């Protein structure tokens, strides 16, 4: 499984507009093949910081997601509203039991 | 690296109190050995749902964290404020580059 975490800090006064874009992206992404989960959150310590948590079936599914035109348009839009460059980390991940 | 995700839905009217407990837990956890990151967020689609994202150096560090008395007290407190049993998933994870 692939996990993606990402975050973007909104420019002053832009977080509501940014959130609308992020929610639309999340809801669109959930319909794509290989998307296990996709959600956006508000950092409890910074209301201007929106944080994504995504699970994808495998790397090819994520690569296909990145190539969807709406994903590219979303990234371009987000950059115009971001106070700093958005961050993203990708992990190759396997669910385990505590201690296991 | 170990990733932990968890979420808890607050009983009606309790999310502010729950958030105070969660933030205190996050800030305490960050000081523990092997904690790479620890943060709490508000689900953009459900303001009563608080979501944790944590990174730990390895499984022994996470097991030590679970045994800290304050962690156990936090879990017990959270259960009293939760509208449904809290969820948690643990992953053995390795950062990768896109496509890699």
N, CA and C atoms of all chains as a GROMACS GRO file, in nm:
protein
  600
    1UNK      N    1   0.085  -0.120   0.000
    1UNK     CA    2   0.000   0.000   0.000
    1UNK      C    3   0.088   0.125   0.000
    2UNK      N    4   0.037   0.228  -0.061
    2UNK     CA    5   0.108   0.356  -0.063
    2UNK      C    6   0.031   0.458   0.022
    3UNK      N    7   0.102   0.526   0.111
    3UNK     CA    8   0.043   0.636   0.188
    3UNK      C    9   0.102   0.766   0.136
    4UNK      N   10   0.016   0.865   0.121
    4UNK     CA   11   0.061   1.000   0.085
    4UNK      C   12   0.014   1.095   0.194
    5UNK      N   13   0.108   1.176   0.246
    5UNK     CA   14   0.068   1.286   0.332
    5UNK      C   15   0.113   1.415   0.264
    6UNK      N   16   0.032   1.517   0.277
    6UNK     CA   17   0.067   1.644   0.217
    6UNK      C   18   0.006   1.756   0.296
    7UNK      N   19   0.064   1.873   0.287
    7UNK     CA   20   0.004   1.987   0.356
    7UNK      C   21   0.029   2.115   0.279
    8UNK      N   22  -0.062   2.208   0.300
    8UNK     CA   23  -0.050   2.339   0.236
    8UNK      C   24  -0.100   2.444   0.335
    9UNK      N   25  -0.024   2.551   0.347
    9UNK     CA   26  -0.061   2.663   0.434
    9UNK      C   27  -0.120   2.772   0.345
   10UNK      N   28  -0.242   2.813   0.376
   10UNK     CA   29  -0.310   2.915   0.295
   10UNK      C   30  -0.252   3.053   0.320
   11UNK      N   31  -0.249   3.132   0.213
   11UNK     CA   32  -0.221   3.274   0.230
   11UNK      C   33  -0.330   3.335   0.320
   12UNK      N   34  -0.297   3.446   0.386
   12UNK     CA   35  -0.392   3.510   0.478
   12UNK      C   36  -0.527   3.531   0.410
   13UNK      N   37  -0.633   3.489   0.476
   13UNK     CA   38  -0.769   3.512   0.428
   13UNK      C   39  -0.814   3.417   0.319
   14UNK      N   40  -0.730   3.320   0.280
   14UNK     CA   41  -0.765   3.234   0.167
   14UNK      C   42  -0.801   3.091   0.207
   15UNK      N   43  -0.804   3.061   0.337
   15UNK     CA   44  -0.819   2.920   0.375
   15UNK      C   45  -0.955   2.862   0.335
   16UNK      N   46  -1.059   2.944   0.338
   16UNK     CA   47  -1.191   2.888   0.302
   16UNK      C   48  -1.197   2.852   0.153
   17UNK      N   49  -1.141   2.939   0.070
   17UNK     CA   50  -1.137   2.910  -0.074
   17UNK      C   51  -1.050   2.788  -0.101
   18UNK      N   52  -0.934   2.784  -0.034
   18UNK     CA   53  -0.844   2.671  -0.049
   18UNK      C   54  -0.913   2.541  -0.006
   19UNK      N   55  -0.986   2.548   0.105
   19UNK     CA   56  -1.055   2.427   0.154
   19UNK      C   57  -1.157   2.378   0.052
   20UNK      N   58  -1.228   2.467  -0.012
   20UNK     CA   59  -1.326   2.423  -0.114
   20UNK      C   60  -1.255   2.346  -0.225
   21UNK      N   61  -1.140   2.397  -0.268
   21UNK     CA   62  -1.063   2.327  -0.373
   21UNK      C   63  -1.015   2.191  -0.323
   22UNK      N   64  -0.967   2.187  -0.199
   22UNK     CA   65  -0.913   2.062  -0.144
   22UNK      C   66  -1.023   1.957  -0.128
   23UNK      N   67  -1.139   1.999  -0.081
   23UNK     CA   68  -1.249   1.903  -0.064
   23UNK      C   69  -1.295   1.850  -0.200
   24UNK      N   70  -1.300   1.935  -0.300
   24UNK     CA   71  -1.338   1.890  -0.434
   24UNK      C   72  -1.236   1.789  -0.485
   25UNK      N   73  -1.107   1.816  -0.461
   25UNK     CA   74  -1.002   1.725  -0.503
   25UNK      C   75  -1.014   1.590  -0.431
   26UNK      N   76  -1.037   1.596  -0.301
   26UNK     CA   77  -1.053   1.472  -0.222
   26UNK      C   78  -1.169   1.389  -0.275
   27UNK      N   79  -1.281   1.454  -0.299
   27UNK     CA   80  -1.401   1.378  -0.340
   27UNK      C   81  -1.384   1.321  -0.481
   28UNK      N   82  -1.314   1.394  -0.566
   28UNK     CA   83  -1.285   1.344  -0.701
   28UNK      C   84  -1.187   1.226  -0.692
   29UNK      N   85  -1.084   1.241  -0.609
   29UNK     CA   86  -0.981   1.138  -0.599
   29UNK      C   87  -1.038   1.006  -0.549
   30UNK      N   88  -1.135   1.014  -0.457
   30UNK     CA   89  -1.195   0.891  -0.402
   30UNK      C   90  -1.262   0.804  -0.509
   31UNK      N   91  -1.298   0.865  -0.620
   31UNK     CA   92  -1.365   0.789  -0.726
   31UNK      C   93  -1.264   0.721  -0.819
   32UNK      N   94  -1.135   0.749  -0.802
   32UNK     CA   95  -1.035   0.695  -0.895
   32UNK      C   96  -0.996   0.552  -0.858
   33UNK      N   97  -0.956   0.476  -0.960
   33UNK     CA   98  -0.914   0.337  -0.939
   33UNK      C   99  -0.793   0.332  -0.846
   34UNK      N  100  -0.797   0.243  -0.748
   34UNK     CA  101  -0.682   0.223  -0.659
   34UNK      C  102  -0.678   0.318  -0.541
   35UNK      N  103  -0.775   0.409  -0.530
   35UNK     CA  104  -0.779   0.499  -0.414
   35UNK      C  105  -0.848   0.425  -0.299
   36UNK      N  106  -0.773   0.400  -0.191
   36UNK     CA  107  -0.827   0.330  -0.074
   36UNK      C  108  -0.894   0.431   0.020
   37UNK      N  109  -0.828   0.544   0.040
   37UNK     CA  110  -0.888   0.652   0.120
   37UNK      C  111  -0.823   0.783   0.079
   38UNK      N  112  -0.893   0.892   0.102
   38UNK     CA  113  -0.842   1.026   0.067
   38UNK      C  114  -0.920   1.124   0.154
   39UNK      N  115  -0.850   1.204   0.233
   39UNK     CA  116  -0.922   1.296   0.322
   39UNK      C  117  -0.837   1.420   0.348
   40UNK      N  118  -0.904   1.528   0.379
   40UNK     CA  119  -0.835   1.654   0.410
   40UNK      C  120  -0.880   1.701   0.549
   41UNK      N  121  -0.786   1.761   0.620
   41UNK     CA  122  -0.806   1.799   0.760
   41UNK      C  123  -0.749   1.938   0.784
   42UNK      N  124  -0.788   1.994   0.898
   42UNK     CA  125  -0.734   2.123   0.942
   42UNK      C  126  -0.639   2.096   1.059
   43UNK      N  127  -0.517   2.144   1.047
   43UNK     CA  128  -0.419   2.130   1.156
   43UNK      C  129  -0.474   2.198   1.282
   44UNK      N  130  -0.481   2.123   1.392
   44UNK     CA  131  -0.538   2.178   1.516
   44UNK      C  132  -0.454   2.293   1.570
   45UNK      N  133  -0.328   2.301   1.527
   45UNK     CA  134  -0.239   2.406   1.578
   45UNK      C  135  -0.220   2.521   1.479
   46UNK      N  136  -0.280   2.509   1.361
   46UNK     CA  137  -0.268   2.616   1.261
   46UNK      C  138  -0.387   2.609   1.166
   47UNK      N  139  -0.491   2.690   1.192
   47UNK     CA  140  -0.614   2.680   1.112
   47UNK      C  141  -0.595   2.715   0.964
   48UNK      N  142  -0.480   2.771   0.928
   48UNK     CA  143  -0.452   2.798   0.787
   48UNK      C  144  -0.380   2.682   0.718
   49UNK      N  145  -0.350   2.576   0.794
   49UNK     CA  146  -0.276   2.463   0.737
   49UNK      C  147  -0.370   2.345   0.714
   50UNK      N  148  -0.383   2.304   0.589
   50UNK     CA  149  -0.468   2.190   0.552
   50UNK      C  150  -0.379   2.070   0.525
   51UNK      N  151  -0.422   1.955   0.576
   51UNK     CA  152  -0.337   1.835   0.575
   51UNK      C  153  -0.413   1.718   0.510
   52UNK      N  154  -0.349   1.659   0.410
   52UNK     CA  155  -0.407   1.543   0.342
   52UNK      C  156  -0.352   1.413   0.400
   53UNK      N  157  -0.438   1.313   0.405
   53UNK     CA  158  -0.393   1.176   0.432
   53UNK      C  159  -0.462   1.086   0.329
   54UNK      N  160  -0.381   1.013   0.253
   54UNK     CA  161  -0.432   0.932   0.143
   54UNK      C  162  -0.371   0.792   0.148
   55UNK      N  163  -0.449   0.693   0.111
   55UNK     CA  164  -0.399   0.555   0.094
   55UNK      C  165  -0.431   0.512  -0.049
   56UNK      N  166  -0.331   0.459  -0.116
   56UNK     CA  167  -0.347   0.409  -0.254
   56UNK      C  168  -0.305   0.263  -0.259
   57UNK      N  169  -0.370   0.191  -0.345
   57UNK     CA  170  -0.348   0.047  -0.353
   57UNK      C  171  -0.202   0.013  -0.384
   58UNK      N  172  -0.142   0.087  -0.477
   58UNK     CA  173  -0.003   0.064  -0.515
   58UNK      C  174   0.051   0.188  -0.587
   59UNK      N  175   0.182   0.187  -0.619
   59UNK     CA  176   0.244   0.304  -0.681
   59UNK      C  177   0.188   0.334  -0.821
   60UNK      N  178   0.160   0.232  -0.904
   60UNK     CA  179   0.099   0.265  -1.034
   60UNK      C  180  -0.034   0.341  -1.020
   61UNK      N  181  -0.114   0.305  -0.920
   61UNK     CA  182  -0.241   0.378  -0.901
   61UNK      C  183  -0.214   0.524  -0.866
   62UNK      N  184  -0.112   0.548  -0.782
   62UNK     CA  185  -0.079   0.686  -0.746
   62UNK      C  186  -0.024   0.762  -0.867
   63UNK      N  187   0.058   0.695  -0.946
   63UNK     CA  188   0.115   0.761  -1.065
   63UNK      C  189   0.003   0.798  -1.164
   64UNK      N  190  -0.095   0.710  -1.178
   64UNK     CA  191  -0.210   0.740  -1.264
   64UNK      C  192  -0.286   0.860  -1.210
   65UNK      N  193  -0.303   0.864  -1.078
   65UNK     CA  194  -0.371   0.977  -1.012
   65UNK      C  195  -0.299   1.108  -1.042
   66UNK      N  196  -0.166   1.106  -1.034
   66UNK     CA  197  -0.088   1.228  -1.058
   66UNK      C  198  -0.107   1.277  -1.202
   67UNK      N  199  -0.134   1.182  -1.294
   67UNK     CA  200  -0.147   1.220  -1.435
   67UNK      C  201  -0.289   1.262  -1.474
   68UNK      N  202  -0.385   1.246  -1.383
   68UNK     CA  203  -0.522   1.292  -1.414
   68UNK      C  204  -0.518   1.444  -1.431
   69UNK      N  205  -0.571   1.496  -1.542
   69UNK     CA  206  -0.565   1.641  -1.565
   69UNK      C  207  -0.619   1.724  -1.448
   70UNK      N  208  -0.726   1.677  -1.385
   70UNK     CA  209  -0.783   1.753  -1.272
   70UNK      C  210  -0.687   1.759  -1.154
   71UNK      N  211  -0.601   1.655  -1.138
   71UNK     CA  212  -0.502   1.657  -1.030
   71UNK      C  213  -0.398   1.766  -1.058
   72UNK      N  214  -0.354   1.774  -1.182
   72UNK     CA  215  -0.257   1.877  -1.219
   72UNK      C  216  -0.315   2.017  -1.203
   73UNK      N  217  -0.439   2.033  -1.244
   73UNK     CA  218  -0.505   2.164  -1.229
   73UNK      C  219  -0.519   2.201  -1.082
   74UNK      N  220  -0.550   2.101  -1.000
   74UNK     CA  221  -0.562   2.125  -0.855
   74UNK      C  222  -0.429   2.174  -0.797
   75UNK      N  223  -0.320   2.106  -0.832
   75UNK     CA  224  -0.188   2.145  -0.780
   75UNK      C  225  -0.156   2.289  -0.822
   76UNK      N  226  -0.184   2.323  -0.947
   76UNK     CA  227  -0.157   2.459  -0.996
   76UNK      C  228  -0.240   2.561  -0.920
   77UNK      N  229  -0.367   2.530  -0.896
   77UNK     CA  230  -0.455   2.621  -0.822
   77UNK      C  231  -0.406   2.639  -0.679
   78UNK      N  232  -0.371   2.526  -0.615
   78UNK     CA  233  -0.325   2.531  -0.476
   78UNK      C  234  -0.202   2.621  -0.463
   79UNK      N  235  -0.113   2.612  -0.560
   79UNK     CA  236   0.011   2.692  -0.552
   79UNK      C  237  -0.020   2.841  -0.548
   80UNK      N  238  -0.127   2.883  -0.614
   80UNK     CA  239  -0.161   3.026  -0.616
   80UNK      C  240  -0.215   3.073  -0.481
   81UNK      N  241  -0.261   2.980  -0.398
   81UNK     CA  242  -0.321   3.015  -0.268
   81UNK      C  243  -0.229   2.983  -0.152
   82UNK      N  244  -0.111   2.929  -0.180
   82UNK     CA  245  -0.022   2.880  -0.074
   82UNK      C  246   0.075   2.987  -0.028
   83UNK      N  247   0.090   2.997   0.104
   83UNK     CA  248   0.184   3.094   0.162
   83UNK      C  249   0.328   3.045   0.152
   84UNK      N  250   0.344   2.912   0.133
   84UNK     CA  251   0.478   2.852   0.120
   84UNK      C  252   0.461   2.730   0.031
   85UNK      N  253   0.569   2.677  -0.026
   85UNK     CA  254   0.553   2.562  -0.114
   85UNK      C  255   0.486   2.445  -0.042
   86UNK      N  256   0.381   2.387  -0.103
   86UNK     CA  257   0.315   2.271  -0.040
   86UNK      C  258   0.414   2.156  -0.020
   87UNK      N  259   0.390   2.077   0.084
   87UNK     CA  260   0.478   1.964   0.117
   87UNK      C  261   0.406   1.833   0.086
   88UNK      N  262   0.482   1.730   0.046
   88UNK     CA  263   0.422   1.598   0.024
   88UNK      C  264   0.526   1.490   0.056
   89UNK      N  265   0.482   1.384   0.122
   89UNK     CA  266   0.568   1.268   0.145
   89UNK      C  267   0.492   1.144   0.104
   90UNK      N  268   0.562   1.053   0.038
   90UNK     CA  269   0.504   0.927  -0.007
   90UNK      C  270   0.574   0.814   0.068
   91UNK      N  271   0.496   0.718   0.117
   91UNK     CA  272   0.552   0.605   0.190
   91UNK      C  273   0.504   0.474   0.127
   92UNK      N  274   0.593   0.378   0.120
   92UNK     CA  275   0.554   0.241   0.094
   92UNK      C  276   0.520   0.182   0.231
   93UNK      N  277   0.396   0.140   0.253
   93UNK     CA  278   0.349   0.109   0.389
   93UNK      C  279   0.271  -0.021   0.394
   94UNK      N  280   0.282  -0.086   0.508
   94UNK     CA  281   0.213  -0.213   0.529
   94UNK      C  282   0.149  -0.208   0.668
   95UNK      N  283   0.016  -0.229   0.677
   95UNK     CA  284  -0.046  -0.232   0.810
   95UNK      C  285   0.013  -0.344   0.895
   96UNK      N  286   0.039  -0.315   1.021
   96UNK     CA  287   0.094  -0.415   1.114
   96UNK      C  288   0.015  -0.408   1.244
   97UNK      N  289   0.030  -0.513   1.324
   97UNK     CA  290  -0.032  -0.512   1.456
   97UNK      C  291   0.067  -0.453   1.556
   98UNK      N  292   0.018  -0.399   1.669
   98UNK     CA  293   0.110  -0.342   1.768
   98UNK      C  294   0.216  -0.444   1.807
   99UNK      N  295   0.340  -0.401   1.803
   99UNK     CA  296   0.450  -0.489   1.838
   99UNK      C  297   0.496  -0.575   1.720
  100UNK      N  298   0.409  -0.591   1.619
  100UNK     CA  299   0.439  -0.683   1.508
  100UNK      C  300   0.514  -0.616   1.396
  101UNK      N  301   1.046   0.293   0.964
  101UNK     CA  302   0.965   0.391   1.037
  101UNK      C  303   0.824   0.338   1.059
  102UNK      N  304   0.764   0.380   1.169
  102UNK     CA  305   0.627   0.339   1.199
  102UNK      C  306   0.536   0.461   1.187
  103UNK      N  307   0.425   0.445   1.115
  103UNK     CA  308   0.322   0.549   1.107
  103UNK      C  309   0.201   0.501   1.186
  104UNK      N  310   0.144   0.592   1.262
  104UNK     CA  311   0.018   0.563   1.332
  104UNK      C  312  -0.085   0.666   1.288
  105UNK      N  313  -0.202   0.616   1.247
  105UNK     CA  314  -0.315   0.707   1.226
  105UNK      C  315  -0.424   0.664   1.323
  106UNK      N  316  -0.496   0.762   1.373
  106UNK     CA  317  -0.604   0.732   1.464
  106UNK      C  318  -0.709   0.839   1.457
  107UNK      N  319  -0.831   0.805   1.493
  107UNK     CA  320  -0.935   0.907   1.494
  107UNK      C  321  -1.034   0.879   1.604
  108UNK      N  322  -1.096   0.988   1.648
  108UNK     CA  323  -1.198   0.978   1.751
  108UNK      C  324  -1.307   1.081   1.721
  109UNK      N  325  -1.432   1.036   1.728
  109UNK     CA  326  -1.547   1.125   1.707
  109UNK      C  327  -1.600   1.165   1.844
  110UNK      N  328  -1.608   1.294   1.869
  110UNK     CA  329  -1.653   1.344   1.999
  110UNK      C  330  -1.804   1.328   2.014
  111UNK      N  331  -1.845   1.299   2.137
  111UNK     CA  332  -1.987   1.308   2.170
  111UNK      C  333  -2.033   1.452   2.146
  112UNK      N  334  -2.162   1.469   2.121
  112UNK     CA  335  -2.217   1.603   2.092
  112UNK      C  336  -2.174   1.703   2.200
  113UNK      N  337  -2.121   1.815   2.156
  113UNK     CA  338  -2.086   1.924   2.247
  113UNK      C  339  -1.953   1.904   2.319
  114UNK      N  340  -1.882   1.794   2.291
  114UNK     CA  341  -1.759   1.766   2.367
  114UNK      C  342  -1.631   1.787   2.288
  115UNK      N  343  -1.640   1.834   2.163
  115UNK     CA  344  -1.520   1.834   2.080
  115UNK      C  345  -1.413   1.932   2.131
  116UNK      N  346  -1.454   2.043   2.192
  116UNK     CA  347  -1.351   2.137   2.241
  116UNK      C  348  -1.274   2.078   2.358
  117UNK      N  349  -1.344   2.011   2.447
  117UNK     CA  350  -1.278   1.947   2.561
  117UNK      C  351  -1.189   1.834   2.512
  118UNK      N  352  -1.241   1.755   2.419
  118UNK     CA  353  -1.163   1.645   2.361
  118UNK      C  354  -1.037   1.700   2.294
  119UNK      N  355  -1.051   1.809   2.220
  119UNK     CA  356  -0.936   1.867   2.152
  119UNK      C  357  -0.829   1.910   2.251
  120UNK      N  358  -0.868   1.967   2.363
  120UNK     CA  359  -0.768   2.007   2.463
  120UNK      C  360  -0.688   1.885   2.510
  121UNK      N  361  -0.757   1.775   2.534
  121UNK     CA  362  -0.689   1.652   2.576
  121UNK      C  363  -0.596   1.601   2.466
  122UNK      N  364  -0.645   1.605   2.341
  122UNK     CA  365  -0.565   1.554   2.228
  122UNK      C  366  -0.440   1.639   2.207
  123UNK      N  367  -0.455   1.770   2.215
  123UNK     CA  368  -0.339   1.858   2.197
  123UNK      C  369  -0.236   1.836   2.308
  124UNK      N  370  -0.283   1.819   2.430
  124UNK     CA  371  -0.190   1.793   2.541
  124UNK      C  372  -0.117   1.662   2.517
  125UNK      N  373  -0.189   1.561   2.467
  125UNK     CA  374  -0.126   1.430   2.439
  125UNK      C  375  -0.022   1.444   2.327
  126UNK      N  376  -0.059   1.517   2.222
  126UNK     CA  377   0.034   1.538   2.110
  126UNK      C  378   0.161   1.607   2.158
  127UNK      N  379   0.145   1.711   2.236
  127UNK     CA  380   0.263   1.788   2.279
  127UNK      C  381   0.351   1.707   2.374
  128UNK      N  382   0.288   1.625   2.458
  128UNK     CA  383   0.365   1.537   2.549
  128UNK      C  384   0.438   1.430   2.466
  129UNK      N  385   0.366   1.372   2.368
  129UNK     CA  386   0.424   1.263   2.288
  129UNK      C  387   0.546   1.309   2.211
  130UNK      N  388   0.543   1.433   2.162
  130UNK     CA  389   0.656   1.485   2.084
  130UNK      C  390   0.787   1.486   2.163
  131UNK      N  391   0.775   1.489   2.295
  131UNK     CA  392   0.897   1.495   2.378
  131UNK      C  393   0.955   1.356   2.403
  132UNK      N  394   0.882   1.250   2.361
  132UNK     CA  395   0.926   1.113   2.392
  132UNK      C  396   1.033   1.066   2.292
  133UNK      N  397   1.119   0.976   2.340
  133UNK     CA  398   1.226   0.919   2.256
  133UNK      C  399   1.164   0.846   2.138
  134UNK      N  400   1.217   0.869   2.019
  134UNK     CA  401   1.172   0.797   1.901
  134UNK      C  402   1.050   0.856   1.833
  135UNK      N  403   0.996   0.965   1.887
  135UNK     CA  404   0.883   1.031   1.820
  135UNK      C  405   0.937   1.124   1.711
  136UNK      N  406   0.906   1.093   1.586
  136UNK     CA  407   0.951   1.174   1.472
  136UNK      C  408   0.854   1.290   1.449
  137UNK      N  409   0.724   1.260   1.456
  137UNK     CA  410   0.622   1.366   1.446
  137UNK      C  411   0.495   1.315   1.513
  138UNK      N  412   0.413   1.410   1.555
  138UNK     CA  413   0.286   1.375   1.623
  138UNK      C  414   0.196   1.497   1.608
  139UNK      N  415   0.079   1.481   1.549
  139UNK     CA  416  -0.008   1.597   1.528
  139UNK      C  417  -0.153   1.554   1.528
  140UNK      N  418  -0.239   1.648   1.564
  140UNK     CA  419  -0.383   1.622   1.564
  140UNK      C  420  -0.453   1.724   1.474
  141UNK      N  421  -0.557   1.679   1.408
  141UNK     CA  422  -0.626   1.758   1.306
  141UNK      C  423  -0.777   1.743   1.321
  142UNK      N  424  -0.849   1.832   1.254
  142UNK     CA  425  -0.996   1.825   1.250
  142UNK      C  426  -1.035   1.780   1.110
  143UNK      N  427  -1.114   1.674   1.102
  143UNK     CA  428  -1.164   1.625   0.973
  143UNK      C  429  -1.245   1.737   0.906
  144UNK      N  430  -1.208   1.772   0.783
  144UNK     CA  431  -1.276   1.881   0.712
  144UNK      C  432  -1.422   1.847   0.684
  145UNK      N  433  -1.456   1.718   0.689
  145UNK     CA  434  -1.594   1.679   0.659
  145UNK      C  435  -1.676   1.644   0.784
  146UNK      N  436  -1.611   1.652   0.900
  146UNK     CA  437  -1.682   1.623   1.025
  146UNK      C  438  -1.610   1.693   1.140
  147UNK      N  439  -1.658   1.812   1.181
  147UNK     CA  440  -1.585   1.890   1.283
  147UNK      C  441  -1.579   1.822   1.420
  148UNK      N  442  -1.655   1.715   1.440
  148UNK     CA  443  -1.648   1.640   1.566
  148UNK      C  444  -1.545   1.526   1.559
  149UNK      N  445  -1.482   1.509   1.442
  149UNK     CA  446  -1.387   1.397   1.427
  149UNK      C  447  -1.244   1.451   1.429
  150UNK      N  448  -1.165   1.406   1.526
  150UNK     CA  449  -1.025   1.448   1.539
  150UNK      C  450  -0.937   1.334   1.491
  151UNK      N  451  -0.834   1.369   1.414
  151UNK     CA  452  -0.753   1.271   1.344
  151UNK      C  453  -0.605   1.291   1.378
  152UNK      N  454  -0.542   1.185   1.422
  152UNK     CA  455  -0.398   1.187   1.455
  152UNK      C  456  -0.316   1.135   1.338
  153UNK      N  457  -0.199   1.195   1.321
  153UNK     CA  458  -0.098   1.139   1.231
  153UNK      C  459   0.034   1.144   1.306
  154UNK      N  460   0.096   1.028   1.319
  154UNK     CA  461   0.218   1.017   1.399
  154UNK      C  462   0.324   0.936   1.323
  155UNK      N  463   0.448   0.974   1.341
  155UNK     CA  464   0.560   0.896   1.288
  155UNK      C  465   0.652   0.862   1.405
  156UNK      N  466   0.688   0.734   1.414
  156UNK     CA  467   0.778   0.686   1.520
  156UNK      C  468   0.898   0.619   1.455
  157UNK      N  469   1.011   0.630   1.522
  157UNK     CA  470   1.137   0.579   1.467
  157UNK      C  471   1.128   0.430   1.438
  158UNK      N  472   1.070   0.354   1.531
  158UNK     CA  473   1.059   0.210   1.514
  158UNK      C  474   0.951   0.157   1.608
  159UNK      N  475   0.919   0.026   1.598
  159UNK     CA  476   0.812  -0.032   1.680
  159UNK      C  477   0.844  -0.029   1.829
  160UNK      N  478   0.970  -0.056   1.872
  160UNK     CA  479   0.998  -0.045   2.016
  160UNK      C  480   0.967   0.096   2.072
  161UNK      N  481   0.995   0.199   1.994
  161UNK     CA  482   0.964   0.336   2.041
  161UNK      C  483   0.813   0.351   2.061
  162UNK      N  484   0.735   0.296   1.967
  162UNK     CA  485   0.588   0.306   1.979
  162UNK      C  486   0.539   0.225   2.098
  163UNK      N  487   0.596   0.107   2.117
  163UNK     CA  488   0.553   0.023   2.230
  163UNK      C  489   0.584   0.093   2.364
  164UNK      N  490   0.700   0.159   2.370
  164UNK     CA  491   0.734   0.235   2.491
  164UNK      C  492   0.634   0.349   2.513
  165UNK      N  493   0.597   0.415   2.403
  165UNK     CA  494   0.496   0.523   2.409
  165UNK      C  495   0.363   0.471   2.465
  166UNK      N  496   0.322   0.353   2.419
  166UNK     CA  497   0.194   0.298   2.465
  166UNK      C  498   0.197   0.268   2.615
  167UNK      N  499   0.318   0.241   2.666
  167UNK     CA  500   0.330   0.204   2.808
  167UNK      C  501   0.348   0.324   2.900
  168UNK      N  502   0.366   0.443   2.843
  168UNK     CA  503   0.378   0.564   2.926
  168UNK      C  504   0.245   0.583   3.000
  169UNK      N  505   0.249   0.597   3.132
  169UNK     CA  506   0.122   0.610   3.206
  169UNK      C  507   0.030   0.720   3.152
  170UNK      N  508   0.088   0.832   3.110
  170UNK     CA  509   0.005   0.941   3.058
  170UNK      C  510  -0.066   0.901   2.928
  171UNK      N  511  -0.005   0.811   2.849
  171UNK     CA  512  -0.071   0.764   2.727
  171UNK      C  513  -0.194   0.681   2.763
  172UNK      N  514  -0.178   0.592   2.862
  172UNK     CA  515  -0.292   0.510   2.906
  172UNK      C  516  -0.403   0.596   2.963
  173UNK      N  517  -0.366   0.696   3.040
  173UNK     CA  518  -0.467   0.785   3.098
  173UNK      C  519  -0.539   0.863   2.989
  174UNK      N  520  -0.463   0.902   2.886
  174UNK     CA  521  -0.523   0.974   2.773
  174UNK      C  522  -0.627   0.886   2.702
  175UNK      N  523  -0.590   0.762   2.674
  175UNK     CA  524  -0.683   0.671   2.606
  175UNK      C  525  -0.811   0.652   2.689
  176UNK      N  526  -0.795   0.636   2.820
  176UNK     CA  527  -0.912   0.617   2.906
  176UNK      C  528  -1.001   0.742   2.905
  177UNK      N  529  -0.939   0.860   2.907
  177UNK     CA  530  -1.014   0.985   2.905
  177UNK      C  531  -1.088   1.001   2.772
  178UNK      N  532  -1.017   0.971   2.663
  178UNK     CA  533  -1.077   0.986   2.529
  178UNK      C  534  -1.200   0.897   2.517
  179UNK      N  535  -1.192   0.777   2.571
  179UNK     CA  536  -1.306   0.684   2.558
  179UNK      C  537  -1.432   0.742   2.622
  180UNK      N  538  -1.415   0.821   2.729
  180UNK     CA  539  -1.533   0.878   2.795
  180UNK      C  540  -1.598   0.988   2.711
  181UNK      N  541  -1.523   1.043   2.616
  181UNK     CA  542  -1.575   1.155   2.534
  181UNK      C  543  -1.610   1.111   2.392
  182UNK      N  544  -1.590   0.983   2.361
  182UNK     CA  545  -1.605   0.936   2.223
  182UNK      C  546  -1.746   0.886   2.197
  183UNK      N  547  -1.798   0.925   2.081
  183UNK     CA  548  -1.932   0.882   2.040
  183UNK      C  549  -1.930   0.739   1.987
  184UNK      N  550  -1.811   0.691   1.948
  184UNK     CA  551  -1.795   0.554   1.898
  184UNK      C  552  -1.653   0.511   1.933
  185UNK      N  553  -1.623   0.382   1.932
  185UNK     CA  554  -1.487   0.340   1.969
  185UNK      C  555  -1.382   0.406   1.880
  186UNK      N  556  -1.278   0.466   1.940
  186UNK     CA  557  -1.172   0.528   1.859
  186UNK      C  558  -1.105   0.425   1.768
  187UNK      N  559  -1.057   0.471   1.654
  187UNK     CA  560  -0.991   0.383   1.556
  187UNK      C  561  -0.842   0.412   1.554
  188UNK      N  562  -0.762   0.308   1.525
  188UNK     CA  563  -0.618   0.328   1.511
  188UNK      C  564  -0.563   0.226   1.412
  189UNK      N  565  -0.472   0.270   1.327
  189UNK     CA  566  -0.402   0.179   1.236
  189UNK      C  567  -0.253   0.209   1.246
  190UNK      N  568  -0.174   0.102   1.248
  190UNK     CA  569  -0.029   0.113   1.255
  190UNK      C  570   0.028   0.057   1.125
  191UNK      N  571   0.125   0.128   1.069
  191UNK     CA  572   0.189   0.085   0.944
  191UNK      C  573   0.340   0.080   0.963
  192UNK      N  574   0.400  -0.021   0.904
  192UNK     CA  575   0.545  -0.022   0.887
  192UNK      C  576   0.568   0.049   0.754
  193UNK      N  577   0.640   0.161   0.755
  193UNK     CA  578   0.642   0.248   0.638
  193UNK      C  579   0.783   0.297   0.606
  194UNK      N  580   0.804   0.319   0.478
  194UNK     CA  581   0.935   0.366   0.431
  194UNK      C  582   0.911   0.477   0.330
  195UNK      N  583   0.967   0.597   0.352
  195UNK     CA  584   0.951   0.703   0.253
  195UNK      C  585   1.008   0.662   0.119
  196UNK      N  586   0.938   0.693   0.013
  196UNK     CA  587   0.984   0.660  -0.123
  196UNK      C  588   0.965   0.782  -0.212
  197UNK      N  589   1.032   0.781  -0.326
  197UNK     CA  590   1.012   0.888  -0.424
  197UNK      C  591   0.896   0.848  -0.518
  198UNK      N  592   0.831   0.946  -0.580
  198UNK     CA  593   0.721   0.914  -0.672
  198UNK      C  594   0.769   0.814  -0.778
  199UNK      N  595   0.693   0.708  -0.791
  199UNK     CA  596   0.728   0.605  -0.889
  199UNK      C  597   0.826   0.503  -0.835
  200UNK      N  598   0.896   0.536  -0.725
  200UNK     CA  599   1.002   0.450  -0.671
  200UNK      C  600   0.950   0.348  -0.572
   0.00000   0.00000   0.00000
